[in-house]
Amino acid sequence: MSRRNWTWVTTGAVVILAGLAIQQAANAPELAFDSFGSATIPYFVAISLLVLVALMVFEELTLGEGLAKPDRGSAETGTNAPAPRWSIGSRTALSLAAFIVYVVLLDLTDIPFWVATLIFTYIGSRLLEGGTGRGRIVSLVVAAVVAVGTHVVFTEFLLIDLP
């Protein structure tokens, strides 16, 4: 299956799951002790997923094999980019192992959530990148934004204690 077909399959699956989450959140009972309500987190996650899917579709239509394919030279399209050194299977297995280590560290140690998340997100992005060595700084910046952003959103806005 081509990349474009996978984009549409993934989009459909995520939209269906986000729609189900929104529908179920609408049926969530009101809690007397929760000022935001029990549906806040499902709504937040579902809307975040819909935004990410919209960005994925936009990228596919503008940069991929989509409708608005710009005329670019081979250097801009990445045809000269190095191929990943690691196979997809090994990258997936290593990412799964890193996730398991991340969860175990959060459960068994007193490491702050944002530190563990920063390290895991950086390592995960490097693993998924495939070992070509490109984008190290971008991975670090994105990992920091994800780690600190997740910590702030959950602890300050949603009032959820993280490990």
RONUSE-482725 format. One line per 4 residues: their letters; for each residue x, y, z of N, C-alpha, C. Coordinates in nm, 4 decimals. Each point is the difference from the previous one (the first is absolute). Layout:
N
A) X Y Z X Y Z X Y Z | ...
***
This chain:
163
MSRR) 0.0842 -0.1167 0.0000 -0.0842 0.1167 0.0000 0.0892 0.1237 0.0000 | -0.0378 0.1000 -0.0790 0.0816 0.1204 -0.0105 -0.0147 0.0878 0.1237 | 0.0918 0.0944 0.0112 -0.0032 0.0930 0.1139 -0.1311 0.0772 0.0032 | -0.0466 0.0422 -0.1161 -0.1243 0.0768 -0.0051 -0.1181 -0.0836 0.0482
NWTW) -0.0052 -0.1257 -0.0383 -0.1086 -0.0864 0.0467 0.0064 -0.0188 0.1511 | 0.1216 -0.0164 0.0547 0.0133 -0.0123 0.1446 -0.0450 0.1277 0.0694 | 0.0264 0.1136 -0.0607 -0.0447 0.1271 0.0577 -0.1514 0.0012 0.0119 | -0.0688 -0.0428 -0.1045 -0.1463 0.0015 0.0029 -0.0555 -0.1050 0.0952
VTTG) 0.0616 -0.1168 0.0069 -0.0449 -0.1032 0.0950 0.0194 0.0488 0.1431 | 0.1162 0.0563 0.0283 0.0275 0.0526 0.1343 -0.0956 0.1135 0.0337 | -0.0228 0.0891 -0.0951 -0.0930 0.1105 0.0219 -0.1385 -0.0517 0.0349 | -0.0483 -0.0954 -0.0759 -0.1325 -0.0556 0.0273 -0.0091 -0.0637 0.1374
AVVI) 0.1008 -0.0778 0.0361 -0.0018 -0.0677 0.1302 0.0041 0.1012 0.1143 | 0.0858 0.1002 -0.0108 0.0115 0.0991 0.1076 -0.1262 0.0845 0.0101 | -0.0585 0.0374 -0.1131 -0.1238 0.0791 0.0032 -0.1128 -0.0802 0.0641 | -0.0104 -0.1274 -0.0319 -0.1036 -0.0843 0.0615 0.0228 -0.0112 0.1504
LAGL) 0.1237 -0.0268 0.0419 0.0296 -0.0121 0.1430 -0.0215 0.1321 0.0734 | 0.0394 0.1117 -0.0606 -0.0220 0.1298 0.0627 -0.1489 0.0308 0.0096 | -0.0743 -0.0349 -0.1028 -0.1451 0.0196 0.0041 -0.0652 -0.0823 0.1099 | 0.0444 -0.1250 0.0146 -0.0523 -0.0833 0.1087 0.0353 0.0576 0.1368
AIQQ) 0.1222 0.0527 0.0140 0.0401 0.0600 0.1275 -0.0852 0.1221 0.0315 | -0.0276 0.0821 -0.1005 -0.0842 0.1178 0.0212 -0.1420 -0.0413 0.0358 | -0.0516 -0.1000 -0.0697 -0.1358 -0.0468 0.0281 -0.0097 -0.0580 0.1406 | 0.0971 -0.0784 0.0405 -0.0020 -0.0583 0.1339 0.0238 0.1065 0.1077
AANA) 0.0829 0.0982 -0.0293 0.0239 0.1074 0.0969 -0.1271 0.0801 0.0241 | -0.0825 0.0136 -0.1033 -0.1263 0.0716 0.0166 -0.0923 -0.0731 0.0971 | 0.0165 -0.1305 0.0129 -0.0827 -0.0802 0.0903 0.0625 -0.0166 0.1382 | 0.1173 0.0592 0.0226 0.0697 -0.0153 0.1281 -0.0783 0.0697 0.1113
PELA) -0.0061 -0.0619 0.1166 -0.0743 0.0615 0.1106 0.0742 0.1211 0.0558 | -0.0755 0.0927 0.0543 0.0589 0.1162 0.0655 0.0489 -0.0413 0.1383 | 0.1172 0.0473 0.0384 0.0556 -0.0305 0.1314 -0.0048 0.1253 0.0860 | -0.0473 -0.0136 0.1210 -0.0154 0.1150 0.0884 0.1338 0.0607 0.0407
FDSF) 0.1040 -0.0800 0.0097 0.1291 0.0494 0.0475 0.0932 0.0446 -0.1114 | -0.0394 -0.0164 -0.1251 0.0861 0.0332 -0.1136 -0.0540 0.1251 -0.0683 | 0.0755 0.1095 0.0071 -0.0475 0.1263 -0.0560 -0.0056 -0.0010 -0.1531 | 0.0841 -0.0794 -0.0642 -0.0004 -0.0067 -0.1463 -0.0999 -0.1001 -0.0548
GSAT) -0.0355 -0.0994 0.0782 -0.0887 -0.1050 -0.0469 0.0794 -0.1195 -0.0480 | -0.0640 -0.1140 0.0014 0.0702 -0.1237 -0.0349 0.0247 -0.0147 -0.1493 | -0.0608 0.0836 -0.0830 0.0169 -0.0116 -0.1445 0.1148 0.0852 -0.0534 | 0.0653 0.0759 0.0844 0.1031 0.0938 -0.0464 0.1152 -0.0711 -0.0699
IPYF) 0.0540 -0.1022 0.0621 0.1164 -0.0686 -0.0585 -0.0365 -0.0718 -0.1302 | -0.1116 -0.0761 -0.0059 -0.0344 -0.0596 -0.1302 -0.0203 0.1035 -0.1110 | -0.0646 0.1124 0.0319 -0.0147 0.1056 -0.1003 0.1359 0.0533 -0.0438 | 0.0878 0.0264 0.0955 0.1328 0.0537 -0.0283 0.0791 -0.0953 -0.0903
VAIS) -0.0002 -0.1276 0.0338 0.0739 -0.0992 -0.0789 -0.0601 -0.0138 -0.1398 | -0.1324 -0.0082 -0.0085 -0.0658 -0.0162 -0.1302 0.0250 0.1193 -0.0906 | -0.0110 0.1196 0.0537 0.0232 0.1196 -0.0813 0.1471 0.0088 -0.0413 | 0.0904 -0.0360 0.0896 0.1425 -0.0016 -0.0351 0.0269 -0.0981 -0.1136
LLVL) -0.0601 -0.1180 0.0064 0.0165 -0.0979 -0.1071 -0.0560 0.0517 -0.1327 | -0.1143 0.0654 0.0040 -0.0584 0.0539 -0.1228 0.0889 0.1092 -0.0606 | 0.0605 0.0828 0.0839 0.0917 0.1033 -0.0498 0.1226 -0.0649 -0.0635 | 0.0556 -0.1020 0.0658 0.1173 -0.0683 -0.0555 -0.0325 -0.0700 -0.1319
VALM) -0.1176 -0.0607 -0.0096 -0.0406 -0.0648 -0.1250 -0.0179 0.1040 -0.1092 | -0.0570 0.1146 0.0335 -0.0158 0.1061 -0.1002 0.1365 0.0457 -0.0509 | 0.0975 0.0126 0.0904 0.1351 0.0370 -0.0428 0.0628 -0.1078 -0.0881 | -0.0254 -0.1268 0.0335 0.0540 -0.1102 -0.0794 -0.0595 0.0019 -0.1411
VFEE) -0.1298 0.0231 -0.0108 -0.0654 0.0056 -0.1309 0.0504 0.1207 -0.0782 | 0.0136 0.1141 0.0678 0.0523 0.1192 -0.0661 0.1395 -0.0259 -0.0562 | 0.0855 -0.0642 0.0812 0.1352 -0.0314 -0.0458 -0.0034 -0.0950 -0.1192 | -0.0856 -0.0990 0.0043 -0.0082 -0.0957 -0.1099 -0.0465 0.0673 -0.1283
LTLG) -0.0978 0.0896 0.0116 -0.0525 0.0655 -0.1196 0.0953 0.1049 -0.0558 | 0.0801 0.0624 0.0847 0.0894 0.1048 -0.0495 0.1407 -0.0483 -0.0288 | 0.0522 -0.0928 0.0800 0.1388 -0.0420 -0.0168 0.0148 -0.1406 -0.0564 | -0.1013 -0.0825 0.0182 0.0097 -0.1384 -0.0449 -0.0371 -0.0124 -0.1457
EGLA) -0.0695 -0.1064 -0.0308 -0.0435 -0.0259 -0.1371 -0.1357 0.0647 -0.0241 | -0.0283 0.1073 0.0717 -0.1322 0.0600 0.0026 -0.0302 0.0901 -0.1176 | -0.1032 0.0815 0.0183 -0.0520 0.0841 -0.1065 0.0907 0.1175 -0.0323 | 0.0571 0.0626 0.1024 0.0790 0.1213 -0.0202 0.1493 -0.0301 0.0042
KPDR) 0.0412 -0.0938 -0.0799 0.1402 -0.0408 0.0000 0.0852 0.1078 -0.0678 | 0.0845 0.0683 0.0779 0.0818 0.1056 -0.0596 0.1119 -0.0567 -0.0865 | 0.0481 0.0815 -0.0903 0.1098 -0.0390 -0.0871 0.1301 0.0287 0.0721 | 0.0670 -0.1054 0.0445 0.1250 0.0155 0.0750 0.1070 -0.0878 -0.0618
GSAE) 0.1222 0.0419 0.0228 0.1130 -0.0780 -0.0472 0.0243 -0.1205 0.0884 | 0.0913 -0.0867 -0.0404 0.0255 -0.1223 0.0762 0.0593 0.0289 0.1367 | 0.0734 0.1099 0.0153 0.0589 0.0320 0.1305 -0.1076 0.0388 0.1000 | -0.1058 0.0662 -0.0454 -0.1072 0.0431 0.0902 -0.0950 -0.1127 0.0352
TGTN) -0.0209 -0.0929 -0.0870 -0.0956 -0.1073 0.0261 0.0578 -0.1075 0.0882 | 0.1271 0.0023 0.0233 0.0605 -0.0970 0.0904 0.0426 -0.1288 -0.0670 | 0.0080 -0.0015 -0.1316 0.0427 -0.1222 -0.0667 0.1464 -0.0299 0.0268 | 0.0755 0.1035 0.0374 0.1403 -0.0215 0.0330 0.0198 -0.0248 0.1490
APAP) -0.1085 -0.0051 0.0756 0.0090 -0.0225 0.1444 0.0464 -0.1423 0.0261 | 0.0794 -0.0175 0.1052 0.0469 -0.1351 0.0313 -0.1142 -0.0904 0.0447 | 0.0102 -0.1257 -0.0379 -0.1011 -0.0974 0.0412 0.0245 -0.0378 0.1458 | -0.1081 -0.0337 0.0734 0.0182 -0.0421 0.1394 0.0918 -0.1218 0.0087
RWSI) 0.0851 -0.0011 0.1032 0.0924 -0.1118 0.0186 -0.0696 -0.1208 0.0612 | -0.1088 0.0233 0.0724 -0.0689 -0.1081 0.0699 -0.1298 -0.0318 -0.0711 | -0.0356 -0.1265 0.0007 -0.1241 -0.0410 -0.0655 -0.1196 0.0489 0.0813 | -0.1157 0.0001 -0.0627 -0.1223 0.0423 0.0678 -0.0298 -0.0910 0.1182
GSRT) 0.0207 -0.1287 -0.0159 -0.0254 -0.0942 0.1090 0.0888 0.0248 0.1205 | 0.1286 0.0258 -0.0242 0.0900 0.0242 0.1132 -0.0305 0.1335 0.0663 | -0.0374 0.1019 -0.0789 -0.0374 0.1286 0.0585 -0.1258 -0.0126 0.0847 | -0.0954 -0.0778 -0.0476 -0.1240 -0.0206 0.0747 0.0265 -0.0759 0.1290
ALSL) 0.0794 -0.1056 -0.0075 0.0317 -0.0792 0.1197 0.0762 0.0832 0.1027 | 0.0971 0.0771 -0.0458 0.0759 0.0850 0.0920 -0.0888 0.1084 0.0616 | -0.0920 0.0556 -0.0777 -0.0920 0.1006 0.0534 -0.0921 -0.0603 0.1051 | -0.0475 -0.1210 -0.0251 -0.0846 -0.0684 0.0980 0.0786 -0.0294 0.1278
AAFI) 0.1237 -0.0444 -0.0149 0.0842 -0.0263 0.1171 0.0265 0.1291 0.0774 | 0.0245 0.1097 -0.0702 0.0219 0.1292 0.0666 -0.1256 0.0433 0.0748 | -0.1165 -0.0232 -0.0582 -0.1255 0.0351 0.0671 -0.0188 -0.0816 0.1283 | 0.0312 -0.1281 -0.0063 -0.0134 -0.0858 0.1189 0.0961 0.0475 0.1093
VYVV) 0.1233 0.0335 -0.0365 0.0968 0.0514 0.0975 -0.0510 0.1314 0.0591 | -0.0569 0.0869 -0.0825 -0.0555 0.1278 0.0445 -0.1096 -0.0215 0.1046 | -0.0930 -0.0894 -0.0283 -0.1103 -0.0262 0.0929 0.0525 -0.0618 0.1297 | 0.0934 -0.0938 -0.0102 0.0558 -0.0633 0.1197 0.0761 0.1029 0.0842
LLDL) 0.0773 0.0872 -0.0642 0.0717 0.1045 0.0745 -0.0966 0.0943 0.0716 | -0.1083 0.0363 -0.0658 -0.0987 0.0855 0.0655 -0.0642 -0.0692 0.1193 | -0.0187 -0.1316 -0.0120 -0.0659 -0.0743 0.1072 0.0936 -0.0287 0.1171 | 0.1250 -0.0326 -0.0282 0.0891 -0.0484 0.1050 0.0961 0.1035 0.0565
TDIP) 0.0140 0.1136 -0.0637 0.0953 0.1001 0.0480 -0.0716 0.1308 0.0309 | 0.0734 0.0924 0.0572 -0.0537 0.1322 0.0313 0.0410 0.1040 -0.1040 | 0.0365 -0.0444 -0.1186 0.0397 0.0931 -0.1048 -0.1203 0.0882 -0.0356 | 0.0193 0.1312 -0.0121 -0.1122 0.0866 -0.0363 -0.0569 -0.0374 -0.1372
FWVA) -0.1317 0.0139 -0.0136 -0.0686 -0.0362 -0.1239 0.0593 0.0717 -0.1203 | 0.0240 0.1307 0.0134 0.0462 0.0756 -0.1157 0.1395 -0.0429 -0.0437 | 0.0855 -0.0415 0.0945 0.1351 -0.0456 -0.0357 -0.0081 -0.1324 -0.0756 | -0.0780 -0.0946 0.0539 -0.0148 -0.1300 -0.0668 -0.0627 0.0165 -0.1380
TLIF) -0.0981 0.0889 -0.0097 -0.0672 0.0221 -0.1278 0.0935 0.0662 -0.1004 | 0.0795 0.0947 0.0444 0.0976 0.0646 -0.0875 0.0966 -0.1031 -0.0573 | 0.0545 -0.0837 0.0866 0.0972 -0.1010 -0.0437 -0.0660 -0.1009 -0.0936 | -0.1187 -0.0500 0.0390 -0.0677 -0.0996 -0.0835 -0.0384 0.0576 -0.1357
TYIG) -0.0540 0.1217 -0.0014 -0.0424 0.0599 -0.1270 0.1197 0.0233 -0.0917 | 0.1116 0.0445 0.0567 0.1195 0.0206 -0.0824 0.0507 -0.1335 -0.0560 | 0.0131 -0.0997 0.0875 0.0491 -0.1305 -0.0458 -0.0962 -0.0609 -0.1014 | -0.1302 0.0111 0.0265 -0.0997 -0.0535 -0.0932 0.0076 0.0666 -0.1362
SRLL) 0.0164 0.1332 -0.0015 0.0083 0.0683 -0.1290 0.1274 -0.0384 -0.0750 | 0.1074 -0.0199 0.0728 0.1245 -0.0406 -0.0650 -0.0111 -0.1429 -0.0550 | -0.0670 -0.0873 0.0760 -0.0190 -0.1366 -0.0490 -0.0866 -0.0021 -0.1252 | -0.1083 0.0736 0.0024 -0.0898 0.0018 -0.1151 0.0621 0.0681 -0.1210
EGGT) 0.0953 0.0894 0.0247 0.0709 0.0673 -0.1089 0.0859 -0.0988 -0.0784 | 0.0444 -0.1044 0.0650 0.0667 -0.1070 -0.0719 0.1509 0.0021 -0.0003 | 0.0622 0.0871 0.0747 0.1450 -0.0025 0.0089 0.0731 0.0748 -0.1085 | -0.0676 0.0924 -0.0687 0.0696 0.0768 -0.1030 0.0752 0.1176 0.0592
GRGR) -0.0299 0.0353 0.1239 0.0705 0.1087 0.0663 -0.0561 0.1379 -0.0284 | -0.1127 0.0090 -0.0696 -0.0575 0.1296 -0.0337 -0.1002 0.0422 0.1066 | -0.0084 0.1287 0.0280 -0.1035 0.0550 0.0855 0.0185 -0.0173 0.1487 | 0.1231 -0.0085 0.0463 0.0233 -0.0192 0.1446 -0.0506 0.1174 0.0830
IVSL) 0.0282 0.1207 -0.0436 -0.0414 0.1188 0.0741 -0.1528 0.0125 -0.0025 | -0.0591 -0.0244 -0.1149 -0.1463 0.0064 -0.0106 -0.0634 -0.1033 0.0930 | 0.0562 -0.1197 0.0046 -0.0517 -0.1032 0.0898 0.0085 0.0433 0.1451 | 0.1092 0.0632 0.0364 0.0166 0.0462 0.1374 -0.1001 0.1102 0.0347
VVAA) -0.0198 0.0944 -0.0899 -0.0953 0.1084 0.0240 -0.1421 -0.0546 0.0093 | -0.0374 -0.0884 -0.0912 -0.1337 -0.0584 0.0033 -0.0195 -0.0819 0.1274 | 0.1000 -0.0764 0.0388 -0.0094 -0.0792 0.1228 -0.0192 0.0900 0.1218 | 0.0727 0.1113 0.0049 -0.0148 0.0932 0.1128 -0.1382 0.0621 0.0020
VVAV) -0.0506 0.0402 -0.1147 -0.1341 0.0595 -0.0069 -0.1056 -0.1015 0.0413 | 0.0114 -0.1232 -0.0483 -0.0965 -0.1041 0.0361 0.0060 -0.0306 0.1490 | 0.1195 -0.0163 0.0543 0.0147 -0.0356 0.1417 -0.0525 0.1090 0.0920 | 0.0453 0.1218 -0.0212 -0.0428 0.1102 0.0864 -0.1463 0.0350 -0.0258
GTHV) -0.0400 0.0003 -0.1257 -0.1396 0.0304 -0.0337 -0.0971 -0.0995 0.0599 | 0.0315 -0.1286 -0.0088 -0.0863 -0.1030 0.0587 -0.0071 0.0170 0.1509 | 0.1137 0.0242 0.0621 0.0035 0.0187 0.1450 -0.0864 0.1198 0.0418 | 0.0149 0.1111 -0.0685 -0.0758 0.1206 0.0354 -0.1491 -0.0196 -0.0248
VFTE) -0.0370 -0.0553 -0.1140 -0.1419 -0.0187 -0.0311 -0.0656 -0.0908 0.1029 | 0.0625 -0.1117 0.0317 -0.0636 -0.0942 0.0920 0.0023 0.0481 0.1448 | 0.1094 0.0599 0.0445 0.0069 0.0381 0.1418 -0.0637 0.1349 0.0281 | 0.0108 0.0961 -0.0903 -0.0510 0.1337 0.0262 -0.1431 0.0216 -0.0489
FLLI) -0.0350 -0.0551 -0.1164 -0.1320 0.0237 -0.0556 -0.0996 -0.1109 0.0343 | 0.0433 -0.1244 -0.0153 -0.0908 -0.1125 0.0255 0.0080 -0.0499 0.1438 | 0.0946 0.0531 0.0769 0.0161 -0.0316 0.1429 0.0161 -0.1496 0.0256 | 0.0826 -0.0624 -0.0812 0.0282 -0.1422 0.0126 0.1443 -0.0156 0.0462
DLP) 0.0200 -0.0733 0.1096 0.1351 -0.0260 0.0478 0.0646 -0.1048 -0.0893 | 0.1167 0.0330 -0.0510 0.0735 -0.0945 -0.0835 0.1049 -0.0697 0.0857 | 0.0428 -0.1190 -0.0421 0.1006 -0.0729 0.0806 0.1296 0.0772 0.0127
***
